[in-house]
Amino acid sequence: MTDETTTVVALLHDVVEDTDYTLKDLSDRGFSKEVTDALEHAEKYKKAIAFPED
């Protein structure tokens, strides 16, 4: 990831979780695949931490 991408992901990391926006919405609004992929991975990571598999 580029520094710009890291900054964008840091700023948007709760948007999909806490609002009605989806990753597709962000993509449709011009955010790159790199950004939406990173957000998707961050979301999965948060869920894995919150609900670890036994």
N, C-alpha and C positions, 0 to 999 in steps of 0.2 A: 504494500500500500504506500501511496505517496503521503507526504505530510498533510496535504490538503484533504485527501480522502480520510485520513485519521481524524482530522479536526471535524469534518462533516459528520462522520459516524459518531463521534463523541457528542456532538450537538443534537443528533437525531435519535440517539439510542432508545429513548423512551417513547418516541412518537407513535410507533406501531403498537406498542404495548398499552399506552395510556390514552390513545385517541381512536377515532374511527378510521384513521388513515391506514392503508395497507401498503405492503411493499410495492405492489403494482401501482398504487396511487403515486407513490414517490417516483417510481420509474417513469410513469406517464407525465410527471411534472419535470422530468429532465435529469433526475439523479442517475448517476451511472450504475451499470451492473456491478461494478466493484463496490460501490457504496451499498447497494441493496443486498448484495451477497454478504457483506460484512455485517450488516444489520441483522440478516437472517441468522448468521452464525452466532451473533451476540445473544439473540433471542433464545436460540436453542441452548446456549451455554447457561443462561440465567435459569431456564427451566430445569436443566440437569443439576444445577447447584441446589435449587429449591426443592427438587424432588428426586434425590439420588436413587438409582435402582439398587435394590438389595442383591 
